[in-house]
Amino acid sequence: MELGGHVRVGFENAIVEASGKPAISNAERVAMVADIAATVRRPLMDSASAPLILE
């Protein structure tokens, strides 16, 4: 994120935290990534804009 890349959050392929603790939900994952984005001052993309980078 700090270098300008995009992040996809997916609970289905990341069900365990780096510490080995089981992840609770996709919402937990999204909140974690949103916190990291805020820390590095990277704005979040809205749902209307996201498909545009996948074309």
GIZI-V902576 format. One record per helix or strand of 2 or more residues. SS is the DSSP state (H for helix, E for strand). FROM is the first residue (numbers start at 1). TO is the last residue. If there is no record, write none. Layout:
ss=<SS,SS>
from=<FROM,FROM>
to=<TO,TO>
//
This chain:
ss=<H,H,H>
from=<11,26,47>
to=<13,39,54>
//
